[in-house]
Amino acid sequence: MAKARKKPSGKPERDEAREDRITMEVVVDAYGEDERAMGWYCYLDEQLHTPFRTRCVRERAVSPLRVGDEVEVVGMSPEDECRREMFASIRWEGDRTLAVPLSQLEVIDGDEETRQSVEDWHYWTDMGYEF
């Protein structure tokens, strides 16, 4: 699936198919922040087929990754870490894992469901939507 084109404002153009998928599969029956966060967590946990390779596309103060770094996602971070934002666990320093914001990662080697779900999360955050 192609990345969402962005308007000059930096926001992506509205994508009706993506909006419908998010509404019907991710946040359906979610009434409030916690339920929307758990909807996203469950959707991503089911759709991400790990492990898969990613590239850092934006730096974040809470993450040591730099633009261009390539890392392997090994799963979603624990639920408790994803109440305000979605975090993925990456392989770090050999046998350790580290939680990083999913919004800073772009799939470079993963199946279509994995790619689509990460792009759905990017769309959600780039549109300025919140839990």
N, C-alpha and C positions, 0 to 999 in steps of 0.2 A: 504494500500500500504506500502511496506517495505521501510525503510529509505535507502537512497543511501549509498552504501559502500564507505568508504574513502580510498584513496591511502595513502602510508606512508607520502606523502607531506601534508596531511590534506585536500586536495581537494577531492571531491567525484569522483567516476568513472563516466565517461560520460554515461548518460542515454538517449538513443535516443528517447524513447517514451516521456519522460519529456521535452527534447529539442524541439521536434515537437509540443507538447502542448503549451509550452511557446511561440514558434515562431508563431504558428497559432492562438492562443487564446489571448495572452497577449500583445505581442509587434508587432503584425501584423499591417502593414501600419503606424508604428511609425517612424518618421524621426526626430531624435534628442532627447536630454535628457528629455525635458518637456513632449513630447508625450509618451516616454517609461514610465516615472513616472506615467502619467495619465492612461496608459494602465494597469500597475500593480495595481494602485489604483482601477480602475473600476472592474478589474478581482477579486481582493480580496473582494471588497465591495459586489459583486454579489455572490461570492462563500462561504463566511463566514456566517454560519447560527448561529446567536448569540441568547442567550448567550451560551458560552461553556467554559469548564475548561481547564486551561493550567498549565504547570510547567515551571519555569525558568530553562533554561539549560546552560546559560552563563551570567556572570555579565557584565554590561556596565556602564561606568562612568555617562551616562545621565539618569540612572534609579536607583531607590532605591531597586529594586528586587535583591535577592540573589539566588544562585543556590539552587534549591529545593523548593523555594516558590511556592505555588499554588494560582492562581488568576483566576477570571472569566473575560473573554473578553466580552464586551457588544457592541462592534462595531468597525469600523475603526475610527481613529482620523480624524479631519477635513482635507479636501484636502490640504489646505495651509501648514499643518504640514508634508505632505508626498511628498514634492517636491524633497527631496534628499534621503529619506529612508522611508520605510513603518512603520507606528506607529499604534498600536491598543489601543483602550480605554479600560481600565480595571476598575472594581469596586474598589474604594479605600476609606478607612476610612468611611465606612458606606454608605452615600448617595453621595459621590463625585466620580468623574472619573479622571483617570490619563492616559496620553499618554505614552506608553513604546514601544521600538523597537520590532517589530514582530519577528525579527531574534533571540531574546532571549527566545522566548516562544515555547514550544512543546505542542501540543494538547494531553490532556489525556482523555477528555470526549467530543467528538463532532462527527458529522456525517462524512461520507466518503469524501464528497465534501470539507468540512471544513478542514479536516486532509490533504487531497491532496493539496489544495491550499497553506496551510501554509508550507508544505513540498516543494512545488514548489518554494516558496520564499526563504526558507533555501538553496535549491539547487542553485538557482541563486546567492545568496550572497556567499555561500561557494565556488562556481566555480570562484569567483572573478569578475563576470559580474557587470557592472555599467550601470546607465541610460545613 
